[in-house]
Amino acid sequence: MTATVTRITGSLAEAEPLRDAALYDLVRVGPRGLLGEIIRFSGPTATLQLFEDTTGLEVGAEVTSTGASLIARLGPGLLGSVLDGVGRPLAGLAEVSGDFIAAGATAPMLDVARRWTFRARVHAGDVVGPGDVLGDVEERPGFEHRILVPHGVSGTVESLASGTYTVDEPIGRLRDGAALWLAQRWPIRTPRPVARRLAADRPLVTGQRIFDLLFPIAEGGTIAVPGGFGTGKTIVEHSLAKYADADVVVFVGCGERGNEMAEVLHDFQALIDPRTGRSIMERTVLVVNTSNMPVVAREASVYLGLAIAEYFRDMGYRVAVMVDSLSRWAEALRDIAARLQEMPGEEGYPTYMASRLGALYERAGRAIALGAPERTGAVTLVCAVSPPGGDFSEPVTQASLRVAGGLWALDAQLARARQFPAVDWATSYSLYVDAVTPALAAASTPEWATLRRRVLSLLQRDAELREIASLLGADEMADRDRLVLVIAAMLREHLLGQNAFDRNDAMSPLTKTAALARLGLAGYDEADKRLVAGADLDDLPVAAFRRAYAELRRAAATEDGEPMAAVDRAIAALRGGS
Ligand code: ADP
């Protein structure tokens, strides 16, 4: 008996009888074959969540189950692709703002026409199991896409041959007859298993001074980035996607404006990865669900992004996932729950929102992958959160804070003062500081931990003094205190501040970050010494020093020695200028 639609409410529909299907199976609905997912059963009645516009769909339309859940097809060709939330590639890159996938379209996730050159690494007679590397494909110049034995598959290799293949042609088979392929399928809601989880104790260098110096993130770590409208969440996510030291970046644009996603595409294509000399898009997968696409597809898009990230992690790569924004994901959950008439929890979110959110964050981590040869990879997760009205006490921000390993809190007042990134250093934190400091120091300067501690304490002292100054007026303060105000203002502007739109400033290598911190503190020490010796603050060449400092900030990033030399020159200027 064919199943038919019995009820339609927005993007939800009921259908019966759907007895043989399973929860989360994909379905096709109506004459256009709209894509949907079974999200609830009650008796023979299934509730369907449709990923597409249901305009024109009628009661009585036929429903067929595909017998499979929302599945990603993972294989060569993912890098550089732009997918919608259910994994269909968006064709015309320039037109992301338009809704240009025809409803019911079944564009395959991977390019099925493209031929890849496969080099076999195992041979007939070898015994293989889940996660073992069968061989590789050079997906992009210098990027080895490792072809892994899928989960649940093992046996003795009957045949496996180097050669050129499409993702639809078998590359070999096992003795039991099972075919081997370049691509594999994975249900996106299920975390991909690993051999062993590892501590997140290596830094992911972001190229953003305030993060690397004050609130560092570890590979495999998780950070929540809450901020009200216009506080710079999107710019933070973009800067990380562009400059963070990851092998692969997955950017999930969840419910953001179409024109923003078009901008991302444009930007990423133009940007050159300094390590490879090639477009940054070549290491990037974009998953986009702009606000003009169906709400429910957003809920799936985050899982799709994570499944892709885990797949590259399993090859042994360091993957960074940016989600902008997780609030849109949670709102999608809320919408669906409301239509299902589930009991609402806090602010209308379903009661399981926090646990689902926790489960999402848990898919991040560093791990040893299944199979041989041994590979270590990581999925680092940075999620923007958009609390309505910038109020961090709302449920999605709170749920994020409970599970994330760090908080980069964006502050509306700082954004209004055009202090960008508008990170509130008083409330932000990172639980990875101790674990990653040795590696950051090794990559920059042995003083790294001292610089960090001293910058933070200067900022702290500055906050106290500014409070006093607001009561007394700065003129009434001692010179040594005024010096703190002057130097802290300089550090806020040029060390913590970073202009995403300035070619030299947008990305700061650790050595430049360290040089700026060191110069600021050295200038402070020198001036403070003079004040103690009886000098007058107004007689010190503070303005000249600030100029030298701003110049160093604007300078193109240089090799190790150079910023340090500039530091020494600036200090000499400070000394000489008395
Ligand atoms: P949100 O996503 O939080 O709404 P955006 O990321 O779109 O905010 O940022 C809003 C605006 O703030 C940007 O258009 C830009 O003008 C400014 N901005 C944010 N971060 C920076 C930065 N690092 N450098 C320069 N300008 C910035």
Boltz pocket constraint, residues with backbone or C-beta under 6 A from the ligand:
constraints:
  - pocket:
      binder: B
      contacts: [[A, 227], [A, 228], [A, 229], [A, 230], [A, 231], [A, 232], [A, 233], [A, 234], [A, 235], [A, 236], [A, 420], [A, 421], [A, 422], [A, 498], [A, 499], [A, 500], [A, 501]]
      max_distance: 6.0
